[in-house]
Amino acid sequence: SMQCFPGLVLALSSLLGALALLQLTLYLRVPSRYGKHEERLCRPQGRLPARCAWFLQELPSFLVPALLLALRSPPRLEPLGCRLLCCLFCWHYFYRTFIYPFFTRGRPFPLQLLFFGMLFCIYNGFLQGYYLIYCAEYPNDWCTDIRFTSGLLLFLLGMGINIHSDLLLRQLRKPGEVTYKIPQGGLFTYVSGANYFGEIVEWFGFATATWSLPAFAFAFFTLCCIGPRAYHHHRYYLKTFTDYPKSRKALIPFVF
């Protein structure tokens, strides 16, 4: 049976933090080449339809923790707080794997980026699942701790913003359309990257509720990965649409 190795958790979390800084370095000036930032002369080969790509990319983040839990004998997700935290992580990725891809209307996705995305989801799914299932120690009353309750509220708020913003983005296009339009409504009134802002809030909420190094490392990675993307989206909209609202920020309402 698998055991908890705190040194492994520390090493994997530290590497995740280093990967976050690498992402920030690579994509702060130049956006990752997919979606609206794709090179216009890219060849169509080496791509998968967006729905298939998102499903394959996100699936490991759901399957790996589920597999770790199945391998644990006897199951150890006690107390209730620990069980809820594992469920939150799997709930997000159940949505991202089995619901979100079947509604997305994005462009075909590059296989190279899909491969790296799947590797990351395997890595992070293992780290978060391994920590919660084999290593985490919480008091029996963790569910009433201010860190858990405030983190849970932030997680739910962020997930709500993320899902609502995705819905607004989908409604911009009719089936078969690939043109980009100005997002309207919801948090898009204030920021260009409302969906990204929601996901960042969600994972910092999860990190607060979990109060663990792996979760904070993942929240930091999320910020460094999709924060720059929100910034590049903002610049794209300002350059493409002359009537784009000048009061909008890139990622954080009223700040940035």
C-alpha positions as CSV (number, residue, x, y, z in Angstrom):
1,S,0.0,0.0,0.0
2,M,1.2,3.5,-0.8
3,Q,2.5,5.6,2.1
4,C,2.9,9.3,2.7
5,F,6.3,10.7,2.0
6,P,6.4,14.4,3.1
7,G,9.7,14.9,1.2
8,L,7.9,13.9,-2.0
9,V,5.1,16.4,-1.4
10,L,7.6,19.2,-0.7
11,A,9.7,18.3,-3.8
12,L,6.6,18.1,-6.2
13,S,5.2,21.3,-4.7
14,S,8.5,23.2,-5.1
15,L,8.8,22.0,-8.7
16,L,5.2,23.2,-9.3
17,G,6.2,26.7,-8.0
18,A,9.3,26.7,-10.3
19,L,7.1,25.7,-13.3
20,A,4.8,28.6,-12.4
21,L,7.7,31.1,-12.6
22,L,8.8,29.5,-15.9
23,Q,5.2,30.0,-17.3
24,L,5.3,33.6,-16.2
25,T,8.7,34.1,-17.9
26,L,7.7,32.4,-21.2
27,Y,4.2,33.9,-21.6
28,L,4.3,37.4,-20.0
29,R,5.5,39.0,-23.3
30,V,4.3,36.5,-25.9
31,P,1.0,34.7,-25.5
32,S,0.6,30.9,-25.8
33,R,-0.3,30.2,-29.4
34,Y,-3.8,28.9,-29.4
35,G,-7.3,30.4,-29.7
36,K,-7.3,34.1,-30.6
37,H,-3.4,34.3,-30.3
38,E,-2.8,31.5,-32.8
39,E,-0.5,32.3,-35.7
40,R,-2.7,33.0,-38.7
41,L,-0.5,31.0,-41.0
42,C,-0.5,27.8,-38.9
43,R,-1.0,24.6,-40.8
44,P,-4.3,22.8,-39.9
45,Q,-2.4,19.5,-39.3
46,G,-1.6,18.4,-35.8
47,R,-4.8,19.6,-34.2
48,L,-7.8,18.2,-32.5
49,P,-11.3,19.6,-32.4
50,A,-11.6,21.8,-29.3
51,R,-14.2,19.6,-27.6
52,C,-12.1,16.4,-27.9
53,A,-8.9,18.3,-26.9
54,W,-10.4,19.8,-23.7
55,F,-11.9,16.4,-22.7
56,L,-8.6,14.6,-23.1
57,Q,-6.5,17.3,-21.4
58,E,-8.7,17.7,-18.3
59,L,-9.5,14.0,-17.8
60,P,-6.3,13.0,-15.9
61,S,-7.1,15.6,-13.2
62,F,-10.3,13.7,-12.5
63,L,-9.1,10.2,-13.0
64,V,-5.8,10.3,-11.1
65,P,-7.2,11.3,-7.7
66,A,-10.1,8.8,-8.2
67,L,-7.5,6.1,-8.9
68,L,-5.4,7.0,-5.9
69,L,-8.6,6.8,-3.8
70,A,-9.5,3.4,-5.2
71,L,-5.9,2.1,-4.4
72,R,-6.1,3.3,-0.8
73,S,-7.1,0.4,1.4
74,P,-8.9,1.1,3.7
75,P,-10.2,4.5,2.5
76,R,-8.8,7.2,4.7
77,L,-10.8,10.4,3.8
78,E,-11.5,11.3,7.3
79,P,-12.6,13.6,8.9
80,L,-15.4,15.2,6.9
81,G,-13.3,18.2,6.0
82,C,-10.7,16.1,4.2
83,R,-13.4,14.3,2.3
84,L,-15.0,17.6,1.2
85,L,-11.7,19.0,0.0
86,C,-11.0,16.0,-2.2
87,C,-14.6,16.3,-3.5
88,L,-14.1,20.0,-4.4
89,F,-11.1,19.2,-6.5
90,C,-12.8,16.3,-8.3
91,W,-16.0,18.4,-8.7
92,H,-14.2,21.1,-10.6
93,Y,-12.5,18.6,-12.9
94,F,-15.7,16.6,-13.4
95,Y,-17.2,19.8,-14.8
96,R,-14.1,20.6,-16.9
97,T,-14.0,17.1,-18.3
98,F,-17.5,15.9,-18.7
99,I,-19.6,19.1,-19.1
100,Y,-17.5,22.1,-20.3
101,P,-16.0,20.4,-23.4
102,F,-19.3,19.5,-24.9
103,F,-20.5,23.1,-25.0
104,T,-17.3,24.9,-26.0
105,R,-17.1,26.4,-29.5
106,G,-13.3,27.1,-29.6
107,R,-10.9,26.6,-32.5
108,P,-9.1,23.3,-33.1
109,F,-6.4,22.8,-30.5
110,P,-2.7,22.2,-31.2
111,L,-1.6,18.6,-30.3
112,Q,1.7,19.8,-28.8
113,L,-0.1,22.0,-26.3
114,L,-2.6,19.2,-25.6
115,F,0.3,16.9,-24.7
116,F,1.9,19.3,-22.2
117,G,-1.6,20.1,-20.8
118,M,-2.2,16.4,-20.2
119,L,1.2,15.9,-18.6
120,F,0.5,18.8,-16.2
121,C,-3.0,17.4,-15.3
122,I,-1.4,14.0,-14.5
123,Y,1.3,15.7,-12.4
124,N,-1.1,18.1,-10.5
125,G,-3.8,15.5,-10.1
126,F,-1.3,13.1,-8.5
127,L,0.1,15.8,-6.2
128,Q,-3.2,17.1,-4.9
129,G,-4.8,13.7,-4.7
130,Y,-1.8,12.1,-3.1
131,Y,-1.5,14.8,-0.4
132,L,-5.2,14.8,0.5
133,I,-5.7,11.0,0.4
134,Y,-2.4,9.9,2.0
135,C,-0.8,12.8,3.8
136,A,-3.3,15.4,5.0
137,E,-4.1,15.6,8.7
138,Y,-7.1,17.7,9.7
139,P,-8.8,18.1,13.1
140,N,-12.3,16.7,13.4
141,D,-13.8,20.2,13.5
142,W,-11.9,21.5,10.3
143,C,-15.3,22.1,8.7
144,T,-15.9,24.9,11.1
145,D,-12.4,26.5,10.9
146,I,-12.4,30.0,9.4
147,R,-9.8,28.9,6.8
148,F,-12.1,26.1,5.6
149,T,-15.3,28.1,5.5
150,S,-13.8,31.3,3.9
151,G,-11.9,29.1,1.4
152,L,-15.0,27.2,0.5
153,L,-16.9,30.4,-0.1
154,L,-14.1,31.7,-2.3
155,F,-14.0,28.4,-4.2
156,L,-17.7,28.5,-4.8
157,L,-17.7,32.2,-5.8
158,G,-14.8,31.6,-8.2
159,M,-16.4,28.6,-9.8
160,G,-19.6,30.4,-10.2
161,I,-17.8,33.4,-11.9
162,N,-15.9,30.9,-14.1
163,I,-18.9,28.9,-15.3
164,H,-21.1,32.1,-15.8
165,S,-18.3,33.8,-17.8
166,D,-17.8,30.7,-20.0
167,L,-21.5,30.7,-20.7
168,L,-21.4,34.4,-21.7
169,L,-18.4,33.7,-24.0
170,R,-20.3,30.7,-25.7
171,Q,-23.3,32.9,-26.3
172,L,-21.1,35.3,-28.4
173,R,-20.9,32.8,-31.2
174,K,-23.5,31.0,-33.2
175,P,-22.7,27.3,-34.0
176,G,-19.9,27.2,-36.6
177,E,-18.8,30.8,-36.1
178,V,-15.1,31.3,-35.3
179,T,-15.0,35.2,-35.2
180,Y,-14.2,37.0,-32.0
181,K,-16.6,39.5,-30.5
182,I,-16.5,41.8,-27.4
183,P,-17.7,39.9,-24.3
184,Q,-20.5,41.6,-22.5
185,G,-22.3,41.1,-19.1
186,G,-21.4,39.6,-15.8
187,L,-17.8,40.4,-14.6
188,F,-16.9,41.1,-18.2
189,T,-18.3,44.6,-17.5
190,Y,-15.2,45.2,-15.5
191,V,-12.4,42.9,-16.7
192,S,-11.4,41.3,-20.0
193,G,-10.5,38.0,-18.4
194,A,-13.6,37.3,-16.2
195,N,-13.4,33.6,-16.7
196,Y,-9.7,33.6,-15.8
197,F,-10.3,35.7,-12.7
198,G,-13.0,33.3,-11.6
199,E,-10.6,30.3,-11.9
200,I,-7.8,32.1,-10.0
201,V,-10.2,33.0,-7.2
202,E,-11.5,29.4,-7.2
203,W,-8.0,27.9,-6.7
204,F,-6.9,30.4,-4.1
205,G,-10.1,29.5,-2.2
206,F,-9.2,25.8,-2.5
207,A,-5.7,26.6,-1.2
208,T,-7.1,28.5,1.8
209,A,-9.6,25.7,2.6
210,T,-6.9,23.1,2.2
211,W,-4.2,25.2,3.9
212,S,-1.5,23.1,2.2
213,L,1.7,23.7,0.3
214,P,0.5,21.6,-2.8
215,A,-2.7,23.6,-3.1
216,F,-1.0,27.0,-2.7
217,A,1.6,26.0,-5.3
218,F,-1.2,25.1,-7.7
219,A,-3.0,28.4,-7.1
220,F,0.2,30.2,-7.7
221,F,0.7,28.2,-10.9
222,T,-2.8,29.1,-12.1
223,L,-2.2,32.8,-11.5
224,C,1.1,32.7,-13.4
225,C,-0.4,30.6,-16.2
226,I,-3.7,32.3,-17.0
227,G,-3.0,35.7,-15.5
228,P,-0.7,36.7,-18.5
229,R,-3.3,35.2,-20.9
230,A,-5.9,37.6,-19.5
231,Y,-3.5,40.4,-20.1
232,H,-2.9,39.4,-23.7
233,H,-6.6,39.0,-24.3
234,H,-7.1,42.5,-23.0
235,R,-4.4,43.9,-25.4
236,Y,-6.0,41.9,-28.3
237,Y,-9.4,43.4,-27.6
238,L,-8.1,46.9,-27.3
239,K,-6.1,46.5,-30.6
240,T,-8.9,44.8,-32.5
241,F,-12.0,46.7,-31.5
242,T,-12.0,50.5,-31.6
243,D,-15.2,50.6,-29.4
244,Y,-13.7,48.4,-26.7
245,P,-14.6,49.8,-23.3
246,K,-11.5,51.8,-22.1
247,S,-12.6,51.4,-18.4
248,R,-12.1,47.7,-18.4
249,K,-9.1,46.1,-16.7
250,A,-7.3,43.0,-17.8
251,L,-7.8,40.7,-14.8
252,I,-8.6,42.3,-11.5
253,P,-11.6,44.7,-11.3
254,F,-10.6,48.4,-10.7
255,V,-6.9,47.4,-10.3
256,F,-5.2,45.6,-13.3
